[in-house]
Amino acid sequence: MHPELDTGPMEVIGRVNRCAALLQQAEDAPLRRAGLSRAEFDLLGALRRTGHELTPGELARETFSSGAAVTKRVKQLTERGLVERRGDTRDRRVAHVRLTEAGRALVDGILPEQLAYEKAVLAALDDDRQGELSALLGELLSRLEGHMQGLRP
């Protein structure tokens, strides 16, 4: 309709969004079968990786999420018995979040299966192409994080 317009950027963004949507909807994905979203798994993984309690603010930084999103996820994961919250003895405004035994078992149990699934998803690309894609997406992500307002024309 507008041959004078460069639609290249729209094609890239559209493909990234479509890939993300398909990965979120995949019925055979281990995370989905476990009833977890990727964001919830990332939060559980951050707690498992660090091996100690984290505050919601620390979890937000570890998972590149907003404070409100972390609060919502912590509430949902607490209700499922996967994490516990405890108040700080010195500052009642601060909470500490840690994995429960059930949360630890879930992360440890699902991680190998999730990694195998993700490897299969990316199998169409050889290791070099996967590295290239990862680097390019990393560059884009670092540009976008916290800088979206500076991108407006």
N, C-alpha and C positions, 0 to 999 in steps of 0.2 A: 504494500500500500504506500510506503514511503521509501522508495529506493535511495533517497539521499541520506537516510539515517543509518548509522552503524548499529546493528542489532547484536553485535558480538558480545558486549557485556551482558545483555539480557539472556543470551544463550547460555553463558557460563553460570550466571546466578540461577537460572531456571534449572539447569542440570544439577547443580549442587543441591538445590531445594528438593528436586525430584528424588535424587539419591537418598537424601535424609529421610524423606517421607516413606520411601520403599523400605529402608532399613528399619524404621519405626514400626511399620505395619507387618513385617515378616513374621508369619505365624510360627515358623520353625526356629526362630531365634531363641537361644537359651534364656535370655533375659525375659523375653515375653512369656515364655512357658513358666518361668518362676514368678510371674506377676510383678516384675520390676520394670520401671522405665530406665532408660540409659542414665538420666540425671540421678535417679535414686541409687543406681549401681555405682555411679561415680562418687557419690557421697559415702557410701559404704566402703568403697575401695580406698578413699582418702583416709578414712579412719583405720582401715586395715594396714595400709602402707606406712602410716606414721607410727602405729602401734601404741598410741596413747590418746587420751581425751583431747578434743579440740573444741574451741568455742564456735558458735555459729559464724562469727566473723572470720575465723580461721578457715572454716569449712567453705565459706563463700570464696575466699581467695584460692583455696586448693582446687575448687571445682569450677572456677570462673562463673559463679552464679551470683545473683542478687541476694541480699540479706532476706528479703521477703520470700524468695524461692526456697532458700535453705530452711527457713522457719517452717514453711509448709511441708517440705520433705521430711524434716526431722519429726514433725507431728505425726505424719503418716507412718513413718518407719517405727516410731515409738509405739503407736497403736498396734503395729504388727509384731511387736516384741523383738525387733532387730537392733534397735539402739535404745539407750537410756540417757535421760537428761538429769543432771543434778545441778542445783544452785551452788554458787560460789559462797564459801563461808564468810569471806570478807566483803564481797560486793554482791548484793542481791540482784543487781541488774545483769550480772554475768551468769551464763549457763555453761555447763560443760557437757559434751556429748561423747558417748563411747559406745562401742559395739557390745552387744550382748553375746553370749555364747552362740545363740541361734543365728545372730547376724554374722559372726565370724565363720560359723560352719557353712552358711549360705554362700558367702563370698569365696571361701576356699573351695567349696564344692563346684560352684558354677564357673569359676575363672578358667580352668582348662578347657571346658566345653565352649565357653564364649570365645576364647582365643582361637580355637579350632574353627568355629563358625566364621569368625572374622577373616581368618586365613583363607577359608573356602570362598568367601565373598570376593576377596581380592585376587584370587587365583588367576583371573584373566590377565592380570598384569604381572610381568616378571619382577624380580626383586629391585632392579634398577628403576623401572617405571614406578613401582610403589614408592621408592625413596624420593623420586622426582615429584610425584603427586603430593607426598607428605610435606616436602619442603615448600612447594608452591602454596599449599593450603596453610601451612604454618606462617608464611609471609603474609598472606591475606588476613589470617586471623589476628596476627600481631598488629596489623594496620587498622583492623576494625575495632579491636578491644579498646573501649574508652575513647575512640576517636571518631565516632560516627557523625557527630555534629560538624566536625571540620571537613567533612566530605561533601557537604551540600554545595551545589553550584551557585 
